[in-house]
Amino acid sequence: MAGSIRPSERDALWAAAGLLGAVAFCYVEADTPEEAWPLNIPSPLDLNWLKMSFGRKEIWQLTQTLMAGSMFQALALESSYPSPSSSNRQGLEALPLEFLELYDLEATSNINNNPYHAPVCAVAELLDVDGIIPMIKAFLSFLGGICPDFKQLLELKEPRALLLLAYSYAKVCQYGHTWLYQRATLEGQAICLYLERYHQNERSIQNLLRFPKMMCGVFDITAYPTSALTPDQCQPNSTRVEVPSVMVIR
C-alpha cells in the first residue's frame, strides 16, 4: 500500500481485511479429506487462508485499530489475549508428559529457542475453554499468534506442527455449525490421515493423535478399550467433550 492511510479509512480497511480473511477460511474447495491439504496434490493455494492471516497482521499495524477513535477499539481490547512473549508454563504443566517431550518443552524453553513454545501454549489455552464464543476467540488467538517459523513448518508438513493444528481443529469440531467447522473437519481429518499414513512409526505422534482423530471424525473406537471412553466423548458436536483419560488436559 502506497501513501498514508487517513483516519476515516482505517476502520473500513480493517473491516474489509477481516471479512476477506473469514471468507478465505470458510471457502474450502475440497469435498473429501483426500482432496484437502495436506493430503491433496500440492498447490500454490495451499494454506492460502494462513497467508492472508499474515497479510491481516500488516493491515492491523497500518490501521492502528487500538487507537482512540476506532470503532473497533473496545472490541479489540475485549478480545485481546496475552502475547506469546507473556506465555508462562502454567498451561504447559497441565499437558501430558508425552506432549511436553515431543515438543522439547523443558524448563528453559521459550519463544526464542523453541518454535513450538508459543503454539503449544495457545493450544493448551484453547483446549481449556468452554462455550462457542470463547472457543472462537481462543482459536483465532492461536491462528493470529502463528509466527513465520511455525508457518514454515506447516508448509513443510512437519509432523509436530501438523499435530498442533489438528488439536486446534479438534477443539473447533466439538462445537458444530460454526463458520470454522467445514475447514476444521476436512483439514482435521486430512491431517490425521496424513500422519497415520506417513508417520505411522512415530509412536508419540500416533498416541497423541487419538484425540484429534476422535473429534474430527476419524477415530476408530474399536481400537481402544471401551472403559477409556464414554458415549458423550465420542460425539464431535457435543457442547463439551473432555479429552479421553489417555490424554488428560485439565
C-alpha positions as CSV (number, residue, x, y, z in Angstrom):
1,M,0.0,0.0,0.0
2,A,1.4,3.4,-1.1
3,G,0.9,6.5,0.9
4,S,-0.6,7.1,4.4
5,I,-4.0,5.9,5.5
6,R,-6.4,8.6,6.5
7,P,-8.1,8.1,9.9
8,S,-11.5,8.0,8.3
9,E,-10.4,5.0,6.2
10,R,-8.8,2.9,8.9
11,D,-11.9,1.1,10.2
12,A,-13.2,0.4,6.7
13,L,-9.8,-1.1,5.7
14,W,-9.6,-3.3,8.8
15,A,-13.2,-4.5,8.4
16,A,-12.6,-5.4,4.7
17,A,-9.4,-7.3,5.7
18,G,-11.3,-9.2,8.4
19,L,-14.1,-10.2,6.1
20,L,-11.7,-11.3,3.4
21,G,-9.8,-13.4,5.9
22,A,-13.0,-15.0,7.2
23,V,-14.1,-15.8,3.6
24,A,-10.7,-17.3,2.8
25,F,-11.0,-19.6,5.9
26,C,-14.6,-20.6,5.1
27,Y,-14.1,-21.3,1.5
28,V,-12.9,-24.9,1.1
29,E,-12.6,-26.4,-2.4
30,A,-12.2,-29.9,-1.1
31,D,-15.2,-32.3,-0.7
32,T,-13.3,-35.1,0.9
33,P,-10.2,-35.4,3.2
34,E,-8.2,-36.9,0.3
35,E,-8.8,-33.6,-1.6
36,A,-7.9,-31.4,1.4
37,W,-4.4,-30.2,2.5
38,P,-2.1,-31.8,3.4
39,L,-3.2,-35.0,1.5
40,N,-4.1,-33.1,-1.7
41,I,-1.8,-32.6,-4.7
42,P,0.4,-29.6,-3.8
43,S,-1.0,-26.3,-5.0
44,P,0.1,-22.7,-4.7
45,L,-3.3,-22.1,-2.9
46,D,-2.4,-24.5,-0.1
47,L,-2.7,-22.7,3.3
48,N,-3.9,-19.6,1.4
49,W,-6.0,-18.7,4.5
50,L,-2.9,-18.6,6.6
51,K,-1.0,-16.4,4.1
52,M,-3.9,-14.0,4.3
53,S,-3.7,-14.1,8.0
54,F,-0.2,-12.7,7.8
55,G,-1.5,-10.0,5.5
56,R,-4.1,-9.0,8.1
57,K,-1.3,-8.6,10.6
58,E,0.2,-5.9,8.4
59,I,-3.2,-4.2,8.0
60,W,-3.6,-4.3,11.8
61,Q,-0.3,-2.4,12.1
62,L,-1.3,0.1,9.4
63,T,-4.8,0.8,10.7
64,Q,-3.8,1.1,14.4
65,T,-7.2,-0.3,15.5
66,L,-6.3,0.1,19.1
67,M,-6.1,3.9,18.8
68,A,-8.7,6.1,20.3
69,G,-11.4,6.9,17.8
70,S,-11.5,3.5,16.2
71,M,-14.9,1.8,16.3
72,F,-13.1,-1.5,16.8
73,Q,-11.0,-0.3,19.8
74,A,-13.3,-1.6,22.6
75,L,-13.8,-5.0,20.7
76,A,-10.0,-5.3,20.2
77,L,-9.3,-4.7,23.8
78,E,-12.0,-7.1,25.0
79,S,-10.9,-9.8,22.6
80,S,-7.2,-9.4,23.2
81,Y,-5.1,-12.4,24.5
82,P,-1.7,-12.4,26.1
83,S,1.0,-12.1,23.5
84,P,3.4,-15.1,23.0
85,S,6.1,-13.3,24.9
86,S,4.0,-13.4,28.0
87,S,3.3,-17.1,27.8
88,N,4.1,-18.9,31.1
89,R,4.4,-22.6,31.9
90,Q,1.2,-22.9,33.9
91,G,-0.8,-24.2,30.9
92,L,2.1,-26.4,29.7
93,E,2.3,-28.2,33.1
94,A,-1.3,-29.3,32.6
95,L,-0.3,-31.2,29.4
96,P,0.7,-34.8,29.4
97,L,4.4,-35.5,29.8
98,E,4.5,-37.2,26.3
99,F,3.2,-33.9,24.8
100,L,5.9,-31.9,26.5
101,E,8.6,-34.4,25.5
102,L,7.5,-34.4,21.9
103,Y,7.9,-30.7,21.6
104,D,11.1,-30.5,23.7
105,L,9.4,-28.2,26.2
106,E,11.8,-28.1,29.0
107,A,12.0,-25.6,31.9
108,T,14.4,-23.4,29.8
109,S,12.3,-23.4,26.6
110,N,10.8,-20.1,25.4
111,I,9.6,-18.4,22.2
112,N,13.2,-17.5,21.3
113,N,14.7,-21.0,21.4
114,N,11.7,-23.2,20.6
115,P,9.3,-22.5,17.7
116,Y,6.7,-24.7,19.3
117,H,6.6,-22.9,22.7
118,A,4.0,-20.3,21.8
119,P,1.8,-22.5,19.7
120,V,1.6,-25.2,22.4
121,C,0.8,-22.5,25.0
122,A,-2.0,-21.3,22.7
123,V,-3.4,-24.8,22.1
124,A,-3.3,-25.5,25.8
125,E,-5.5,-22.4,26.4
126,L,-7.8,-23.4,23.5
127,L,-8.4,-26.9,24.9
128,D,-9.3,-25.4,28.3
129,V,-12.1,-23.1,27.2
130,D,-15.9,-23.7,27.4
131,G,-18.5,-22.3,25.0
132,I,-18.7,-21.4,21.4
133,I,-17.7,-17.7,21.7
134,P,-14.7,-18.4,24.0
135,M,-13.6,-21.2,21.7
136,I,-13.8,-19.0,18.6
137,K,-11.8,-16.3,20.4
138,A,-9.1,-18.8,21.6
139,F,-8.9,-20.4,18.1
140,L,-8.5,-17.1,16.4
141,S,-5.8,-16.2,19.0
142,F,-4.0,-19.4,18.2
143,L,-4.1,-18.6,14.4
144,G,-3.1,-15.0,15.0
145,G,-0.1,-16.0,17.1
146,I,1.4,-18.2,14.4
147,C,4.9,-16.9,13.7
148,P,6.8,-17.2,10.4
149,D,8.9,-20.1,11.7
150,F,5.8,-22.2,12.6
151,K,4.1,-21.2,9.4
152,Q,7.1,-22.6,7.5
153,L,6.9,-25.8,9.5
154,L,3.3,-26.2,8.4
155,E,4.2,-25.5,4.8
156,L,6.8,-28.3,5.1
157,K,4.2,-30.6,6.6
158,E,6.4,-31.1,9.6
159,P,4.5,-33.8,11.8
160,R,4.7,-32.0,15.1
161,A,3.4,-28.8,13.6
162,L,0.6,-30.7,11.8
163,L,-0.4,-32.4,15.1
164,L,-0.8,-29.0,16.8
165,L,-3.0,-27.7,14.1
166,A,-5.0,-30.9,14.3
167,Y,-5.5,-30.3,18.0
168,S,-6.8,-26.8,17.3
169,Y,-9.2,-28.2,14.7
170,A,-10.3,-30.9,17.1
171,K,-11.5,-28.2,19.6
172,V,-13.5,-26.5,16.8
173,C,-15.1,-29.8,16.0
174,Q,-16.5,-30.0,19.5
175,Y,-18.8,-27.2,18.5
176,G,-20.5,-27.8,15.2
177,H,-22.3,-25.4,12.9
178,T,-19.8,-22.5,13.2
179,W,-18.2,-20.8,10.2
180,L,-15.0,-22.6,11.2
181,Y,-16.4,-26.1,11.2
182,Q,-16.1,-27.1,7.5
183,R,-12.3,-26.4,7.2
184,A,-11.7,-27.8,10.7
185,T,-13.4,-31.0,9.8
186,L,-12.0,-31.7,6.4
187,E,-8.4,-30.5,7.1
188,G,-8.5,-32.1,10.5
189,Q,-9.4,-35.4,9.0
190,A,-6.8,-35.0,6.3
191,I,-4.1,-34.2,8.8
192,C,-5.0,-37.2,10.9
193,L,-4.9,-39.5,7.8
194,Y,-1.6,-37.9,6.6
195,L,0.1,-38.5,10.0
196,E,-1.3,-42.1,10.2
197,R,-0.1,-42.8,6.6
198,Y,3.3,-41.2,6.6
199,H,4.4,-41.2,10.2
200,Q,2.9,-44.4,11.5
201,N,6.2,-45.5,13.1
202,E,6.4,-42.4,15.3
203,R,4.8,-43.7,18.5
204,S,4.3,-40.4,20.3
205,I,2.7,-38.9,17.3
206,Q,0.3,-41.8,17.0
207,N,-0.5,-41.8,20.7
208,L,-1.3,-38.1,20.8
209,L,-3.3,-38.3,17.5
210,R,-6.1,-40.2,19.2
211,F,-7.9,-37.1,20.4
212,P,-7.9,-35.2,17.1
213,K,-9.0,-38.4,15.3
214,M,-11.9,-38.8,17.6
215,M,-13.1,-35.2,17.4
216,C,-12.5,-34.8,13.7
217,G,-14.4,-37.9,12.9
218,V,-11.7,-40.5,12.0
219,F,-11.4,-42.1,15.5
220,D,-11.6,-45.9,15.4
221,I,-13.3,-46.6,18.8
222,T,-12.8,-50.3,18.3
223,A,-9.1,-49.8,18.6
224,Y,-9.3,-48.8,22.3
225,P,-10.8,-50.2,25.5
226,T,-14.5,-49.2,25.9
227,S,-13.7,-48.2,29.5
228,A,-11.4,-45.4,28.3
229,L,-14.3,-43.5,26.6
230,T,-17.8,-42.6,27.4
231,P,-20.6,-42.3,24.8
232,D,-20.6,-38.5,25.2
233,Q,-16.9,-38.3,24.5
234,C,-17.5,-39.8,21.1
235,Q,-19.8,-37.1,19.9
236,P,-17.9,-34.5,17.8
237,N,-20.8,-32.0,18.0
238,S,-21.5,-32.0,21.8
239,T,-21.2,-28.8,23.7
240,R,-18.4,-30.0,25.9
241,V,-16.2,-33.0,25.3
242,E,-13.4,-33.8,27.7
243,V,-10.2,-35.2,26.4
244,P,-10.1,-39.0,27.0
245,S,-8.3,-40.3,30.1
246,V,-5.3,-41.3,28.0
247,M,-5.0,-37.6,27.2
248,V,-5.9,-35.7,30.4
249,I,-5.5,-32.0,29.7
250,R,-7.2,-30.4,32.7
